[in-house]
Amino acid sequence: MSTVNSVGNRLKYVMESSGSTAYKLNKSTGISQSTISRILKDEGVPNRSTLLTICDHYNISLDWLTDGIGVKDAVNHVNEASHTYYNDNNIMYVPLVNQYAYAGYLSGYGDPEYVEELPKIPFIADKEYKGEYLCFEAKGDSMDDGTDEAIKERDILLCRNVRKDYWKSKLHINKWDFVIVHKEIGIVTKRIIKHDVENGIITLHSLNDYYEDFDVHLKDVSQILNIVDIQRKKNRR
């Protein structure tokens, strides 16, 4: 590891050690392959948000990635409360918040016992993923514009929790839709089209043109989860 003397070389070391590629990192995080390439070549200084996303993806320390300080592996405080399980067939079982549990989740999301008692739903996984996962049953038609990107009523949304320390930097909002757990308006599925980091405000957008964009302050938000996969029931005639 004597050659691991820069951000690019440290990232390259982590990627090679985990069998990852720029393509896989792009697909998993939304960070563009051109940005990943620049980091690997040590061209310019990556922004903090990008670095935090990389660290969370590989479960590595930000201090180690940026400055080579301390140990590589991060203290995984997020996964201590994880309620996702895997079996030998690469099936992950994730807690499901269905439409009827929305109200209960607003008051119980911080209670590990409440989350543990939620029903589990299976998703196929090619490996055991880092982070905290949760499923939500989609409600309403605000994200249904009739296109391939639509999120339809009763779709099952596999979501990954976005840690609150990431909210202090500009969120990666390209390619992602989100489930927002708001203290007053409840649980909504939206696209974030703007993040005003200085004032702590995000602008939420619906794919359905009937619904107008609106701003929410992050102080009123309990959780932000990015949608990483969708299960859809087939219509039966």
Backbone hydrogen bonds in HBPLUS format (Angstrom, degrees):
<---DONOR---> <-ACCEPTOR-->    atom                        ^
c    i                          cat <-CA-CA->   ^        H-A-AA   ^      H-
h    n   atom  resd res      DA  || num        DHA   H-A  angle D-A-AA Bond
n    s   type  num  typ     dist DA aas  dist angle  dist       angle   num
A0004-VAL N   A0001-MET O   3.09 MM   3  5.29 162.7  2.12 108.9 114.2     1
A0005-ASN N   A0003-THR O   2.87 MM   2  5.42 133.3  2.09 105.5  91.3     2
A0010-ARG N   A0006-SER O   2.84 MM   4  6.01 156.6  1.89 153.2 160.1     3
A0011-LEU N   A0007-VAL O   2.87 MM   4  6.08 160.3  1.91 152.9 158.3     4
A0012-LYS N   A0008-GLY O   2.90 MM   4  6.04 157.8  1.95 144.9 151.8     5
A0013-TYR N   A0009-ASN O   2.90 MM   4  6.04 151.4  1.98 140.5 148.1     6
A0014-VAL N   A0010-ARG O   3.04 MM   4  6.30 158.6  2.08 147.0 151.9     7
A0015-MET N   A0011-LEU O   2.90 MM   4  6.13 164.5  1.92 156.0 160.2     8
A0016-GLU N   A0012-LYS O   2.93 MM   4  6.07 163.7  1.96 150.6 154.9     9
A0017-SER N   A0013-TYR O   2.92 MM   4  6.04 153.9  1.99 144.5 152.3    10
A0018-SER N   A0014-VAL O   3.03 MM   4  6.18 140.8  2.19 143.9 153.3    11
A0020-SER N   A0015-MET O   2.79 MM   5  4.70 149.1  1.88 149.0 149.1    12
A0019-GLY N   A0016-GLU O   3.37 MM   3  5.10 156.5  2.43  94.6 101.4    13
A0025-LEU N   A0021-THR O   2.94 MM   4  6.18 161.1  1.97 152.7 158.1    14
A0026-ASN N   A0022-ALA O   2.92 MM   4  6.05 154.7  1.99 145.0 151.8    15
A0027-LYS N   A0023-TYR O   2.99 MM   4  6.27 161.3  2.03 151.3 155.9    16
A0028-SER N   A0024-LYS O   2.99 MM   4  6.12 147.4  2.10 145.1 153.7    17
A0029-THR N   A0025-LEU O   2.99 MM   4  5.95 147.4  2.10 146.2 153.4    18
A0030-GLY N   A0026-ASN O   2.80 MM   4  5.00 150.9  1.88 136.8 143.9    19
A0036-ILE N   A0032-SER O   3.03 MM   4  6.39 161.0  2.06 150.9 156.4    20
A0037-SER N   A0033-GLN O   2.87 MM   4  5.99 155.8  1.93 142.4 149.2    21
A0038-ARG N   A0034-SER O   3.02 MM   4  6.26 154.3  2.09 142.6 148.8    22
A0039-ILE N   A0035-THR O   3.00 MM   4  6.29 155.1  2.06 149.8 156.6    23
A0040-LEU N   A0036-ILE O   2.96 MM   4  6.22 164.5  1.98 154.0 157.9    24
A0041-LYS N   A0037-SER O   3.03 MM   4  6.23 140.4  2.19 141.8 152.5    25
A0043-GLU N   A0038-ARG O   2.81 MM   5  4.98 175.7  1.81 153.6 153.4    26
A0042-ASP N   A0039-ILE O   2.95 MM   3  4.90 157.7  2.00 103.9 110.7    27
A0051-LEU N   A0047-ASN O   3.17 MM   4  6.50 162.8  2.20 153.0 158.0    28
A0052-LEU N   A0048-ARG O   2.83 MM   4  6.06 158.7  1.88 155.5 161.3    29
A0053-THR N   A0049-SER O   3.02 MM   4  6.22 154.0  2.09 145.4 152.2    30
A0054-ILE N   A0050-THR O   3.04 MM   4  6.34 156.7  2.10 149.0 154.9    31
A0055-CYS N   A0051-LEU O   2.89 MM   4  6.14 161.4  1.93 150.5 155.8    32
A0056-ASP N   A0052-LEU O   2.92 MM   4  6.08 158.1  1.96 148.1 153.7    33
A0057-HIS N   A0053-THR O   2.98 MM   4  6.12 154.3  2.05 143.7 151.0    34
A0058-TYR N   A0054-ILE O   3.04 MM   4  6.27 161.4  2.07 154.1 157.6    35
A0059-ASN N   A0055-CYS O   2.70 MM   4  5.39 111.7  2.16 134.8 151.8    36
A0060-ILE N   A0055-CYS O   2.92 MM   5  4.82 151.6  2.00 131.2 139.7    37
A0074-ALA N   A0059-ASN O   3.24 MM  15  5.63 175.7  2.25 119.8 121.1    38
A0061-SER N   A0072-LYS O   2.73 MM  11  5.54 159.2  1.77 159.3 163.3    39
A0065-LEU N   A0061-SER O   3.02 MM   4  6.29 162.5  2.06 149.4 153.8    40
A0066-THR N   A0062-LEU O   2.94 MM   4  6.07 170.2  1.95 158.8 160.9    41
A0067-ASP N   A0063-ASP O   2.92 MM   4  5.62 157.1  1.97 139.5 147.1    42
A0069-ILE N   A0063-ASP O   3.35 MM   6  5.44 162.8  2.38 118.0 113.5    43
A0068-GLY N   A0064-TRP O   2.80 MM   4  4.05 135.6  1.99 112.2 120.4    44
A0077-HIS N   A0075-VAL O   2.90 MM   2  5.81 131.9  2.14 110.3  95.7    45
A0081-ALA N   A0078-VAL O   3.36 MM   3  6.28 158.6  2.41 121.4 124.0    46
A0082-SER N   A0079-ASN O   3.01 MM   3  4.72 165.8  2.04 103.6 106.4    47
A0085-TYR N   A0093-TYR O   3.07 MM   8  5.11 157.4  2.12 136.8 142.6    48
A0093-TYR N   A0085-TYR O   2.64 MM   8  5.11 161.3  1.68 153.8 160.6    49
A0087-ASN N   A0091-ILE O   3.06 MM   4  5.57 144.7  2.18 142.8 153.6    50
A0090-ASN N   A0087-ASN O   3.35 MM   3  5.81 142.8  2.50 122.9 120.5    51
A0125-ALA N   A0090-ASN O   2.82 MM  35  5.33 170.6  1.83 164.5 161.2    52
A0092-MET N   A0123-PHE O   2.78 MM  31  5.25 162.0  1.81 168.9 165.4    53
A0123-PHE N   A0092-MET O   2.80 MM  31  5.25 145.6  1.92 149.7 161.1    54
A0094-VAL N   A0121-ILE O   2.95 MM  27  5.31 168.0  1.96 145.3 143.0    55
A0121-ILE N   A0094-VAL O   2.85 MM  27  5.31 153.5  1.92 137.7 143.8    56
A0135-CYS N   A0095-PRO O   2.81 MM  40  5.94 162.4  1.84 171.4 171.9    57
A0096-LEU N   A0119-PRO O   2.75 MM  23  5.62 149.3  1.85 170.6 172.5    58
A0097-VAL N   A0135-CYS O   2.76 MM  38  6.03 161.2  1.79 144.4 149.7    59
A0137-GLU N   A0097-VAL O   2.98 MM  40  6.30 151.9  2.06 151.8 147.6    60
A0101-ALA N   A0098-ASN O   2.88 MM   3  5.30 151.5  1.97 113.0 122.4    61
A0102-TYR N   A0099-GLN O   3.38 MM   3  5.54 167.7  2.40 105.8 109.1    62
A0105-TYR N   A0101-ALA O   2.85 MM   4  6.01 154.1  1.92 157.6 165.1    63
A0106-LEU N   A0102-TYR O   3.20 MM   4  6.49 148.2  2.31 148.9 156.0    64
A0107-SER N   A0104-GLY O   3.25 MM   3  5.58 135.8  2.45 103.0 113.4    65
A0108-GLY N   A0104-GLY O   2.93 MM   4  6.00 131.8  2.16 140.9 155.6    66
A0109-TYR N   A0105-TYR O   2.83 MM   4  5.08 130.8  2.07 152.1 146.6    67
A0111-ASP N   A0108-GLY O   2.94 MM   3  5.27 164.7  1.96 118.4 123.1    68
A0114-TYR N   A0111-ASP O   3.01 MM   3  5.31 121.2  2.36 105.8 120.3    69
A0115-VAL N   A0111-ASP O   3.15 MM   4  6.52 163.7  2.17 160.1 163.8    70
A0116-GLU N   A0112-PRO O   2.87 MM   4  5.97 155.2  1.93 146.3 153.9    71
A0117-GLU N   A0113-GLU O   3.16 MM   4  6.28 139.9  2.33 138.9 147.4    72
A0117-GLU N   A0114-TYR O   3.18 MM   3  5.33 131.0  2.43  98.1 110.5    73
A0118-LEU N   A0115-VAL O   3.15 MM   3  5.35 157.1  2.20 105.3 112.4    74
A0161-ASN N   A0132-GLU O   2.88 MM  29  5.53 173.2  1.88 169.8 171.6    75
A0134-LEU N   A0159-CYS O   2.95 MM  25  5.30 153.3  2.02 143.0 149.6    76
A0159-CYS N   A0134-LEU O   2.82 MM  25  5.30 155.6  1.88 150.9 159.3    77
A0136-PHE N   A0157-LEU O   3.00 MM  21  5.15 148.9  2.10 135.1 144.3    78
A0157-LEU N   A0136-PHE O   2.78 MM  21  5.15 176.5  1.78 158.5 159.7    79
A0138-ALA N   A0155-ASP O   2.72 MM  17  5.14 169.3  1.73 159.9 162.6    80
A0154-ARG N   A0138-ALA O   2.90 MM  16  4.77 163.5  1.92 126.5 128.3    81
A0144-ASP N   A0141-ASP O   3.10 MM   3  5.09 165.4  2.12 112.6 113.4    82
A0208-ASN N   A0142-SER O   2.95 MM  66  5.10 168.0  1.97 142.4 139.2    83
A0151-ILE N   A0143-MET O   2.86 MM   8  5.20 165.5  1.89 129.0 133.7    84
A0150-ALA N   A0147-THR O   3.14 MM   3  5.39 163.9  2.17 109.5 114.3    85
A0155-ASP N   A0152-LYS O   2.99 MM   3  5.57 159.6  2.03 140.3 139.2    86
A0156-ILE N   A0231-GLN O   2.87 MM  75  4.95 172.3  1.87 153.4 155.2    87
A0231-GLN N   A0156-ILE O   2.83 MM  75  4.95 160.3  1.87 145.2 152.0    88
A0158-LEU N   A0229-ASP O   2.87 MM  71  5.06 162.7  1.90 143.2 147.5    89
A0228-VAL N   A0158-LEU O   2.80 MM  70  5.77 160.1  1.84 160.6 167.6    90
A0160-ARG N   A0226-ASN O   2.89 MM  66  5.37 157.3  1.94 147.7 153.1    91
A0226-ASN N   A0160-ARG O   2.95 MM  66  5.37 144.7  2.08 156.0 147.0    92
A0162-VAL N   A0224-ILE O   2.78 MM  62  5.54 162.8  1.81 165.9 162.1    93
A0166-TYR N   A0163-ARG O   2.99 MM   3  5.62 151.8  2.07 115.2 123.6    94
A0167-TRP N   A0164-LYS O   3.02 MM   3  5.20 142.7  2.16 102.3 113.0    95
A0169-SER N   A0166-TYR O   3.12 MM   3  5.63 160.4  2.16 113.6 119.3    96
A0227-ILE N   A0177-ASP O   2.83 MM  50  5.60 176.0  1.83 155.5 155.9    97
A0178-PHE N   A0190-LYS O   2.77 MM  12  5.47 174.0  1.78 173.1 174.8    98
A0190-LYS N   A0178-PHE O   2.88 MM  12  5.47 152.9  1.96 153.9 162.1    99
A0179-VAL N   A0225-LEU O   2.76 MM  46  5.16 161.3  1.79 155.4 162.0   100
A0225-LEU N   A0179-VAL O   2.95 MM  46  5.16 158.7  2.00 152.9 158.4   101
A0180-ILE N   A0188-VAL O   2.76 MM   8  5.32 167.7  1.78 165.4 168.6   102
A0188-VAL N   A0180-ILE O   2.96 MM   8  5.32 162.4  1.99 150.8 155.7   103
A0181-VAL N   A0223-GLN O   2.93 MM  42  4.98 177.2  1.93 146.6 147.5   104
A0222-SER N   A0181-VAL O   2.75 MM  41  5.48 156.4  1.80 163.1 171.2   105
A0223-GLN N   A0181-VAL O   3.39 MM  42  4.98 158.3  2.44 128.1 132.5   106
A0182-HIS N   A0186-GLY O   2.82 MM   4  4.88 166.9  1.84 140.1 139.6   107
A0186-GLY N   A0182-HIS O   3.19 MM   4  4.88 137.8  2.38 119.5 125.1   108
A0183-LYS N   A0220-ASP O   2.89 MM  37  5.61 175.4  1.89 166.8 168.3   109
A0191-ARG N   A0205-HIS O   2.90 MM  14  5.00 165.8  1.92 149.1 153.3   110
A0205-HIS N   A0191-ARG O   2.74 MM  14  5.00 149.3  1.83 147.5 157.6   111
A0193-ILE N   A0203-THR O   3.02 MM  10  5.77 157.2  2.07 156.7 163.1   112
A0203-THR N   A0194-LYS O   2.94 MM   9  5.09 159.4  1.99 141.6 145.0   113
A0196-ASP N   A0201-ILE O   2.73 MM   5  5.06 158.3  1.78 170.0 170.4   114
A0200-GLY N   A0196-ASP O   2.80 MM   4  5.67 118.0  2.19 143.7 161.0   115
A0201-ILE N   A0196-ASP O   3.10 MM   5  5.06 155.0  2.16 136.2 140.9   116
A0200-GLY N   A0197-VAL O   3.31 MM   3  4.99 143.4  2.45  91.7 102.1   117
A0218-LEU N   A0200-GLY O   2.80 MM  18  5.49 173.6  1.81 160.0 161.7   118
A0202-ILE N   A0216-VAL O   2.99 MM  14  5.61 162.5  2.02 164.4 167.5   119
A0216-VAL N   A0202-ILE O   2.94 MM  14  5.61 155.9  2.00 159.9 167.9   120
A0204-LEU N   A0214-PHE O   2.77 MM  10  5.46 169.3  1.79 166.5 162.6   121
A0214-PHE N   A0204-LEU O   3.14 MM  10  5.46 152.2  2.22 142.2 150.7   122
A0211-TYR N   A0208-ASN O   3.13 MM   3  6.09 164.7  2.15 129.4 131.7   123
A0220-ASP N   A0217-HIS O   2.91 MM   3  5.64 158.6  1.96 120.8 127.5   124
A0221-VAL N   A0218-LEU O   3.09 MM   3  4.96 164.7  2.12 104.6 108.2   125
